[in-house]
Amino acid sequence: MIQLQNLTLRRGAKVLLDGASVTIHPGEKAALVGRNGAGKSTLFALFNGTLHEDGGDFAMPAAWRIAQVAQHMPETAEPAAEFVLSGDERLVHLREQLSKAEQSGDGIAIAHAHGDLHDAGAHDARSRAEALILGLGFKVDELQKPVNSFSGGWRMRLQLARADGPQRSAAAG
């Protein structure tokens, strides 16, 4: 679970959180909403480990992954399904490892890369990504349309799908 107890969080001299407490249990989903400058990005910096609390206690299991929807609208001609798939950073990294192993002709590294890709769910990542996109209201014929062809609201849905992603790892947030 994610737990904040009597948390104080500052950005420079500005106090963003003072005495904040919350517990988010596994399986719960939470949204963070607030005006500009309220500290939303700062709180995410605490969650992802790039910032530390100024007071109080913060705890989150190290294996948990926080999904964050990018604030900008994507400008890309990449097809919708590919855009969502490319959000799975682990899968992208493992495919790069396989490519390097194949280029070097290292049979052992190739075998390890294939095993890691299997463990990461590469065999059905596309179908999971497409199901996620369709579940957000897209039509089958839109899966291969360029992201740029969608309006801002539909692009935001693609951002949401990309953040939630076809990953198999447990997600919080």
Summary of the structure (lengths in Angstrom):
residues: 173
radius of gyration: 19.1
end to end distance: 10.6
largest distance: 56.5
contacts: 439
relative contact order: 0.18
helix: 44%
strand: 18%
